[in-house]
Amino acid sequence: MNLILLDITPFIIAGSIAAGVLLILVIFIIVKRSKGKKKNKVKVPEIDDKQWLLALGDNDNVKAVTVRGSRLSVELVDDKKINRDMLTSLGVKSIITMSNKLILVIENQAAEIANRISSHLQ
């Protein structure tokens, strides 16, 4: 019986080494993939009051600003004075126009933008 065990021992050792190397390789691949899937932090753009007011047709064109979650509701004197391209470049995801009222969908900074615009209103 000892003779049979001695004949298999090299195979057991080689198999154990191969299994260990394979295990290390699998762990390395999993770690490598998980590093690649980390979300990059999105840099929040700085709010430029003047740019927002220009995009909305200047502070004389804005009557009132209110916030509802990620939406900014802006009452305007004349909706023809707004610059849609400038609003999208400032981070507005969607613009809904209703007569002299705009609803701007802004993801993260709606409340702060509303506060800054309101501070410039008369």
N, C-alpha and C positions, 0 to 999 in steps of 0.2 A: 504494500500500500504506500509506503514512503517513496517507493520508486516511481509510482504514477504521479504523486504530488510534485516530485522534483522535475518531471518532464513538463508539467503545466506551469510551473512557477514563472518562467521567463515570459510566457504569454500574459499571465496575470499582471505582472509588473509593467509590461509594454502597454497593455490595455488601460491600466490605471494612469499611466503617464499620458497617453493619447486622450483619455477622458478629461484629465486635468487641463491639458492644452486647449481642448475644444471648449471647455467651460470658461476658461480665461478669454478666449476669442469671442464667445457669445456675449460675455459681460462687457468687453471692450466695444463691440458693435452697438449694444444697447445704450451704453453711456455716450458714445459718439453721436448717435441719432437723437438722443434726448437733448444734447447741447445745441443741436441745429434747430430744434423746434421751440426754443425759448423765444417768447415774444419780446421784440425790441420795444423799449419804452418810447411812446410817441411824444415828441416834444411839442408841448402846447405853445402855439404862437402867441407872441405878446400882443396885447390889445392896443391898437392905435386909434384913439378917440377921433382924431381928425379924419382918418381914412373911413371910419364907419359913418361919420357925419356927411362926408362927401358922397359916399355911396348911397346914402339916404336922401340926397338932395339938399344938404346943408341943414344946420340946426333950425333955421326958420321954417323948413318944410316938415319937421317932426312935431306933432302935437303931443303925443304921449307914447310911453313904452311900458309894456307889462310883460311879465315872465310867467310861463306855465311849463314847468319841467325843462325840457330841452328846446322849447319853442319861445321865440321872441315875437310878441305882437306889437306892431308899430302902427300908430295912427298918423296919417300923413295929410298935409294940405293938398298936395298934388302928386299922385302916384307916377306921373310921367317923368318926374325929375330923378327917379331912382336909377342907379347904375347897376344892373343885374350882374354884369361881368365882374365888377369890382366886389360885389357882395359874395359871389362864389369864390373869388380869390381870397377873401377874408375868412373863408371857412364855412360859409352857409351851404348846407347840404341840399336844401329845397326851399323854394320861394313860392308862397301861395298868395295871390293877389285878389283882394275883394274891394272893389271901388277904391276908397282912399285908405285902405288898411292892408298891411302886409303881415303875413305870418312867416317867419324865418325859422327853419329848423337848424339849430346849432347844437352840436353834441355836448360839449363840456362847459362852455363858458357863457351860457345864455344869461345867467343872473348877473355876472360881473359886467358883461357888455351893456345890459339894461341899466345898471347903476351908473356906468360911465356916461352913457348917452343922456340919461336923465339929468345928470349933473350939469350938462351943457344947455339944457332947455331953459327957456325964460319963464 
